Amino acid sequence: MTSPGQPVVPQQPHGRYLVTLALAALGVVYGDIGTSPLYAIRESFYGTHAIAVTPGNVLGVLSLVFWSLVIVVTIKYHIVIIRADNKGEGGVLALMALVNGSRLARGLSPRRLMIVLGIFGSALLYADGALTPAISVLSAVEGLEIAAPKLASWVIPVTLAILIGLFLLQSRGTARIGAMFGPVMLVWFATIGLLGLSEIIRQPGVLAALSPEPAVRFFTQDLGRGFVVLGAVFLVVTGGEALYADLGHFGHRAIQIAWFGVGLPCLLLN
């Protein structure tokens, strides 16, 4: 019982309910970052800025990927940013309201500046929501060209059909989307993790990428090329910001369990 006027502290999810929330978060929050390696690794060795596929370059790129996932997604978002919730809610608007009401905002920055920054952040969120699904789905469907070159003409129609279907399903709410795609993403992460593990067993030397030394050496050989490739490598963290935006849907515990228990290990193995 609580006395009148006393704030009610919501009960933290636990047990089977927490596992269910984590599975749903896996399908909603990590669907984007779970497919990012499909095009991030490819873009490092493809196109006008392509680099040669040599052991040194491969280890350098993989080292950059590893430390990007650790520093940006794990440390920045899962340890630091996730704590900056506004009464359990996340996202740029919740953060704007939190900063706007603080003493720092009242003392150092005009309120209008905070509003403009919030609107600018919302605009970036809309742009990300429009561009990222198209890139993710198209990159995944392009795999048909490798498995069956005759299906190349079907890549665009299949991509459009999947995107239309996904946007139609979104109107059913986060709970149904999570229940539907959670198991799918669990199978996906398990698959890419096992495929990565099998290749690590065949080539254990790739574990040298866990050291920052290959990444540093890759940069020192050609600084300009290193920054260009870093732009492609940074694609592996796209979708990581979704964990903060969806904080109000699942809570930080479920989101962290899904990442540390499934997402991060499988992505690193892959």
N, C-alpha and C positions, 0 to 999 in steps of 0.2 A: 504494500500500500504506500502511496505517496501523498503527502499533504498538499493542499491547494497551492498552486503557484510553483511547486517544486518540479523541475524538469524531469521528464521520463527518459531514462536511458534505454535505448532499444537493445534487446537481447541479441548477442552475437550468434550467428548461425553456427551450428556444430553438428557432428555426427553425419548421418546419411544425407541430411539436408545440405550440409556444407559441401559434400562430395557432388551432389546434384548440381548445386550452384557452380562449382568449379568446372564440371563437364559442360554446362551451358555457356560459361564464360569462354571455354576453349573454342566453342563453335562461333561465338559472336565476336569476342575480343581479338582472338588470335588467328582468325581466318586469313587476314591480310598478311601479317608477318610470317605466317606459316607457308605462304606461297612465294614470298619475296626472293628466296634463293634461286627460284626458277629463272628469273631474269637478271638478278644482280650479278651472279657469277658469270653468266653468259656475256653480259655487257662489258665486263672487264677485258675479255679476249675477243671482242667482236666490234666491227665498225671502224670508223676513221681513226679512232684513238686506240685501236687494238694493240695489245702487247703480245710478244712471242710466248708461246706455251712452253716455257722452260721450267725445270725444277725450282730455280730460284724465284721466278716470277709467280709460280703457283703457290709456293710457300708464303711469299710476301703477301699476296692477295688473301690467302686463307687466314694469315695472321691478322690482317686488317679486319677481316670479317669477324673473327673471334673476339678481338678487343672492342670492336664496335658494338657487338651484342652485349658484352660484359659491361662496358663503361656507359653507353647511351641507354640501353633498354633496362639492364639489370640494376646498375647503381643509380643512374639519374632518375629513371621513372619508378622502379619498384622499391627503391629505398628512400629517395628524397622526395620527388614530386608527389607520390601517392599519399604522402602525409599532409599535403596542403589541400585538404578537402574542405568544403564549405557545408557543414552539417551533413556530412556523408555524401554530398554531391561533388562531382568533378566536372571538368570541361572548362573551356575558356571563359564562358559567361559566369560560371560559379566562381572561378578564380578572380574575375574582374570585380564581382560583388564583394568578395573577401578582401581584396586589396583596397577597394574603394571605401570600405568601412573602417579601415585600419588608421591608426594615428599617423603612420608614415605617409599615407596618401593625403590626409588632411593637412599635414605639416609641410610636405615637400612638393607635392604635385597637385595641380588643379584637377578638379573633378572631371572637367571636360576631357582632359587628356586621357584619363582612365577609360572614359566611355569610348573615345576614338580608338584606343588600343584594343578594347573589347570588340568593337565592330570590325576592326581590321583582322583580329584573330578569328572571328566568326566567318569572315570572307575567305580566309585561308582554309577553314574547315570545310566550307562548301566546295571550294576548288578541289581539295583533297578527296572529298566524297564523290566528286564527278569524274576525276581523272584516275584515281587508284583502282577502282573496280574494273574499269576498262583495260588497264594495263595488266592487272593480275589475271583476269579471265582470259584475255587474248594470249598472254604468255603461256598459260596452261594448255589452251586448245591448240596452240602452234605445235605442240608435241605430236599431234596427228601427222604432220608433214614428215616427221622422222620415222614414225612407225609405219606409215602408209603414204608415200608421196602422192598417190592418186587422190587422196582426200584433201589436198591443199586448197582446192576451190571451196571446200566446206568450212574452212576455218572461220571466216567472217560471219556466215549465216549461223553457225553453231554458237559463236560468241554472242551475237545479238540475242539469240533465243535464250541463252543462259542468263544474260543480264536482265532481259525483260522479265523472265521468271523470278529472278531474285528480287527485283524491285516490287513485283506484285505480291510476293510473300512477305515483304517487310511490313505491310499494313496489318498483318496478323499479330504483331507485337513481338517484343523481345523474348518473352518466355517461350513462345512456340518456335521461333527461329532457333533459339538455343537448344531446345529439345530435339529439333530436327537435325541441326548441323553439328551439335556437340559430338555425337558418336562418329559422324563422318570425319570430323577433324581429328578425333582420337585415332581412328584407323590411318588417316593420312600421316600424322606425326609418327606413329609407330612404324609405318612403311618406310618413310624417309630415314628414320633413325636406324632401322635394321639394314637398309641399303648402305648407309654410311658406315655402319659398324663392319659390314662384310668387306668393304674396301679398305678400312683401316687395318683389318686383319691381314689383307693381302699386301698392303703397303704401310707398315707401322711407322715408317720414317716421316709420314705426314704429321705425326704428333708434334714434330718440331715447330709447327705453326702455333702451338700454344704459347710459345715464347714471343715476346715483342721484338726480339732481335731480327727475325726475317723481315718484319714490317719496316723497321728502322733502316735496314740495309737496302730494302727496295726503294725507299725514299731517297737515301743518300746517293744512289746511283744516278738518278735523274729526278730532281725535285719537281720540275714542271710536269713530267709524265705521271709522277706519283700523285699529284693533286688531281689530275684529270681522272685517273683510275679511282681515286678515292670517291669521286662523285658517283661512280658506278657502284662501288662497294657500299656506299651509304644507303643504297636501296634496300639492303638487308634489314635495316631498322624501320623501314616504312611500315606503318601499322602499329608500331609500339606506342604511339600516342593514344591509341584507342583505349588502352587500359585505364587512362585517366579520365577520358571522356565518358566511359561506361561505368565509372566508379559507383554511381548511384544505383545502377541496375543490379550489381552483384556483390558489392562490398570488397574491401581490399583483401580480406583473407582468401576468398574464393579465387580472386584474380591472381594472387601470388601463388596459391597452391597449383593452379593450372599452369603457370609459367615455370616455376621451379621443379614441379613434378613431371611435366610432360613437354611443354614448349621448348624451354631452353636446352635440356639434355638432347632432345631429338634434333633440334636445329644445329647444335654443335657437332653431333655425330655426323650429320649430313654434310 
